[in-house]
Amino acid sequence: MALNETDILGGKAIIFQNDFDIWQFRTWVSEEKQYVRKSLRTKDKHQATNDAEDMYFQIISRVRNNEKIFGKKIEEAITPFLKHKEKQVGVGNEITIVIGRYKTIEAHLRHFVRYIGANTKITDLSSNFLTSYYRDGELTDYVSYRSNLDASPSTIKNEISTIGSCFSFLYDEGHHSLRKIKFPLTTKKSNDIDVELVKRQTFTRDEYKQFTTALSKSYIAKYNKLTTSEMFDRQLARHYFLFAANSGMRSGELRKLKWEDVEYRKLGGGNQQEERLAQISVPKLNTKVRKGRVFYCMGAIYLERWGKDFAKHKTGYIFSRDGMKELNNSFFNKHFRNIMKISKINKERAKALVPYSLRHFCITQRVMSGCSFGDVALMCGTSSKQVENTYFHLNEAMMMRTALARYKIIDGVNVPITNLLDETI
């Protein structure tokens, strides 16, 4: 029950006492058609009057700056940002993002909403909500919260980057008043690359052989008694996976790859075994890093066979049913998991392997074959530093080869020693 109601500032606001004699503040915000009600946390009327006047002028200032006084629940508040990112999907210019990137942004913000609490209003957040926040009565922070849910350091850093972009956009659009938010210091120093995860997700040579055996024998065998469309889809997935392992291309690049982006080149002949290479042009808008590239790779045989024996189209998207509609990642994920089930790969290992493992395998094999980090980076559309940091330490064989490297001088020429019994140093 309100007691001792008193007008202030000529009736623009009211102060009153509650049942515990604590002064309260109330004023009407006509722009949002709601009352602002807040405790002044004092029993002293003079102090309450001064605090109430200050509070009123702060509210008026925010209203004049087109700020919202009554914030939306966090789930609703981030919607403008998601709509903004959704409009960037496939628009065909420098701000373009792929649908997979949009889904990732959605996933990042879902984790954030769970951390904050779906019913929390955006205006209730202080600038340090990522570094100090009470959940269920306990003080925590975003890094600890996600780490306890087994999120990797690189995943957490990516999520925080998305949250930062979201709040920057919302501030610029006038949806909240937090000019800056405080980021966890640990995320600035964390390694972008989860090397152990990459290692777990990389095929060994034996596993890749078991995978391709299941893929090219059992999965497309006639005894499966599949319909024509089912067999077509399996052949599509088969050639996609085989070319992925030879090209090292990202899934988004492969799904957008068109017949018009491919040329073929013959090497060798005569006394040499002839090799068929594919020359691939990747438009910058199809890449994760928005930088186009042209490279050569093995696997031309799979593209040629797919086009000659199975594909019903000769233009447009290669790994598609009709060349017109790009297939979703879920199509290839489903087939990948089905192949893993019938392969002889250890079941625990099979759980760790994903379609992206084919890119990891391709890069690892190039590095192991002696290709420079720079050459591999050019082929796969990344940086040499990224390749070095991610893949150099994945193979004991490579480290052993480096440790055992020897040479001797013959007629002034450095000659590698292949038989370590020849000489020691």
N, C-alpha and C positions, 0 to 999 in steps of 0.2 A: 504494500500500500504506500502511495506517494505521500510524503509529509512535507510541510513547509515549502510548497512550491513557490519559487521566486523568479520573476522575469529578469533577464539581463539583456543589455544592449538594446533596450527599447522593445523587448518582446521577441527579439530574433532567436532567442534561445531561453531555456528554462533550466534551473537547478532545483533539486529536491533531495530529500533524505529518504533512505530506505528504512526498513525496520530496525537496522543496526546503527542508525544515525550517520551512516556514510553518505556523503553528498554525491549525487548523480547528475549527469548532464544529458540534455535532450534538445535536439533541433531538427527541423524538417528540411529535407533536401528535395526541393520541388522537381529538379531535373530527373531524379530517380524515384520520386513519389514514395519515399520511405523516411522514417525517423532514424537519426543516429542516436544511439543510447550508449553511454559509456560511464563507468565509475570514475569519480574524481579522487578516490582513495584517501579521503581526509574527512574529519569531523569538524574542521574549522571552516566556518562559512566564508570568511574573508579570503582564505587560501583557495577555497573551492571556486569563488567568484573569479579570481584572477586566472586560475587554471582553465575554467570554462570559457572565458573570453579568448584566451590563447588557442584553445581547441577549436572554437568557432571560426576564428580567422584562418587557421590551418585548413579547415574543411572548405571554406570559401575560396581560398587560394587554389586548392586542388580542383574544385569545380570549375573555376575560371580557366584552368589549364586543361580542361576536358578530360580529367582523370575520373575514373570510376571510384566512388566512395564505397559502394557495396559490391565487393568482388564476387565473381562467379566461382563456382566450385572448380577445382583444378582441372578436372576432366573436361569440363566445358570450356575453361579458359584457354586451353592449349589448342582447341579446335581451329581457330583462325590460322595458326602456324601450319597445321597438318593440311588444311585446304590450300594454303599457299604452296606447299611442297608438292601436293598432288597435281596442281596446275603446271608444274615444271616437268612432269613425266612426259617424255617423248615429244616435246614441242619443237625440237630441231634447231636449237641454237646453243650458245655457250652456257646457259643456265639449265640445260636439259639434265634430268636425272632419269635413270632407268627404274622400272617398276620395283625391281628388287631392292634398290636403294631406298625407295619410299617405304617399302615394307619393313626394312631395317629401322628406319626412323620411327615408324609406328611402334615397333617392338621396344626400342629404347625408351620411348615416352610412356609405354605401359608400365615398365619397371619403375619409372620415376613416379607415376601416379600411385603405385602400390606403396612406395616409400613415403610419400607425402600423406597419403590417405585420400581416398576419392572425395570425401565430403569437406576437405579443407579448402577454404577460399583463398584465392591467389593473393588477395589483399592482406591476408593474415601472415604471409611469409615475410621474414626478415632477410636481409642480404646474405646471411650465413647459413641458409637452410641446407646447403650441401655439406657444410663442415660441422654443424652443431644443430641437432634436431631431435625433439622428443617424439618417440614412437611408443605408444602403449605405456607411457609414463617413464620410459628409459631413454637416457641421452645416447644418441648414436650419430653417425655421419654416413654419407652415401657410400663411401669406399668400404667401410666396415659392413654396412648393410648388405651390399652386393657380394662382398667377399664371403660372407657367411652363407650365401646362397650358391657358392662355388663358381661365381663368375670370374673369368680370368682378368688379370691386370689390363690387358689390351682392350678387352670388352668393356670394362668399367671406364677406361679413358675415353673410348668412343661414345659411350652413353653420356658422359659428362659433357663432351663436346657438343652433342646434339641438344642437350638441355640448355647449354649456354647459347646456342644459336636460336633456340626457341624463345628464350627470355629476351634476347636482344631484339628479335623481331617483334615480340609482344610489346616491349617498351616503345620501340619506334612507332608502333601503331596505336599507342595510347591505352593499352589494355592493363598496364600496371605501372607503378611509380618507382620500381627498383632500377635505378640507372646502371648499377653494377652489382653483380653477385660475386660472392667470394668462392673461389674454387679451391678444392683440396690441393695442398702443395705436393702431395705424393704423386698425383697424377701427372704433374709436369715432369717428373723425373722417371716415371715408370717406362719400361721398355715397350715399344709399340708391338714387338713381335713375341708371341708366345712360342718359343722355339720347341719346347717339349710337346705342345699340341701339334705343331707341324710334323715333328718326328713321329708322333703316334699316328698321324693321318697320312703318312707316306707309305705307299706300297713298297715292299721288298721285291726283288726280282722274281723270287719264287711265288710270292703272292700275286704279282701281276700276271705271271704265266697261268696260275690257277684261275684267276679272274677271266682272262681271255679264253681259256679252254672252256669254261662254263658259258661264256658269252657266245662264242662262235661255233660251239658244238651242241651242247645240251639245250641252250635257251632257244635256238632257232630250229631244233630238230623236228622233223616231220611227225614224229610219234607224239608230239604235244597235242595234235589234232586241234589246231587253232583255226579260227576263221581267217579269211583273207585279210581283213582289216587288222586283226590282232597280230598276224604274222608281219604285216607291213610295219606296224608300230614297233615290233621287236627289232626288225631289220634297221629301222630308223635309229633306234636307241643304240644298236650295235655299232653302226658306222659312226655315230656321234662320239661314243666312248673311245673307239679306236683312234679316231682322228684327234680327239682331245689329248690322248696320251702321247701322240707324236708331235703335236703343235704346241702344247703347253698353253693354249689360249684359255682365258677366263670363260666361265659359263655364259655370261652376258654377251661376250664377243662372238662365241660360237653360235648362240641362238640367233644373233643378228647377221651372221655371215651369209653373204649372197653369192650366187654363181658368178655374178659380174665382178666380184672381188678376188677371183681366183684365176691364176694362169699356171701353166705347167711347163716344166723344163726338164730336158733329158741330160744326164751326165754319164760319161763313160762311153761304152760301145767299143767295137773292135775287140782287142784282147781283154778289155776290162768289162766287168759286169755292169750293165746299164742300170742306172738309178733314176727314178722318177721323183722329182721334187715339186712341191706345190709352192707357188709364190702367192703370198697372202697380203692383201691390202686391208688394213683395219682403219676405217674412218675415225677421226678423233671423237666424234659424238657417240661412238660405240664403245669407247674405252672408259675404264674407271678413272684414269688420270687425265682424260680429255686431251690426249696427245696421240695423233695418228702414227702409224708405222707400217713399213713394208718389210717382210721377212720371208725366208725360205724354210721349209720344214719337210721332213719325211711324212708319209701318210697320203701322198697323192693317190695311191692305189685305192684307198678307201673312198675318197671323193669320187674317183672315176667309176668305181664299181657301183656305188650308190646311185650315181646319175644314170649309168647305163642299164643296170638290172632292176632297179627298184623305184626310184623317184619318178613321179608322174609329172614333174615340172622341170624346166630347164632354165628358168629365170626366177628371181626373187630369193627368198630365204632357202638355204640349202637344206638345213635340218628342220623341215616343215612338211606337213602333209600335202600342202598345195602351193607353197611358195609365197602365199599371200599373208597368212596368219602366223605370227611368231608363237611357238610353243612355250608354255610356262615351265619354269624350273621343276614344278611338281611332277610333270610328265617324266622327266629324266630321273628324278629322285626315286620315283616309284619303280622304274625299271632297274635302276642300280641296286636297290634293296632286294628285288626279286632275284637278280643274278647272284648277289652275295649269298642268298639263302641256299642256292644249289651248288655253289662253289665249294671247293675243299679247303678253303681258308678257315683257320681256327675261328670258332664262333665269337670268342671274346675279341679277337683282332678285327673280325668283320664289323663289329659294332663301332669301332673307331674310324673305319674307312668311309669316305664320302666321295661324291663325284669330283670334288675339288682335289681329292687325292691324286687324280690323274695328272693334274698340273704339277703338284708337288713331285710326283714320280718323274715326269718329263724333265723338270729343271734339275733334279738331283742326278739323273742319268747324264745330262749334258755336263754338269760340273765334274762328275766322276770320270767322264771321258776325257777330261783335260781342257774343256772349253773355258775361256776366260770369263770372269764374272761379267765383264762388260758386254761380251758377245751374247751371253745368255740373257742378260737384261734387255738388250736390243731386240732379241727374238720374242721375249715374253712380255714386253711392255712394262718394265719396272726399272728401278735403278740398280746399278752394280752394287751399291752399298747395301740395298735391301736383299739382294741375292746373297751377298757375302754374309750378312748378319743372320739370315734365315737358314741357309743351307750348308754353310761351310763345315759346321760341327756335327752334321747329322750322321756322317758315315765314318765309323772307325777305320774302315779300309783306306779311306783317303788320308786320314791322319797318320796311319801307319806307313803308307806309301811315302808321305812327306818326311817322316822320321827316318826312314830307311834309305832315302835318296843318297847316292854316292856317285862320284865320278873319278876318272883318272885322266892324266894328260898323255896323249899319244901324238907325237910329232907336233906338239904345240897346240893341239886341239883338245878341248874338254869332251870326253866321251862318257856318257852315262854307264854305270855299272849295273847290269841286270843280275849278275850272279854275285852275291855278297861274299862268297868265299874267295873271289878274286883278290880283294884288297879291303883292308879296314883302315879306319883313321882314328 
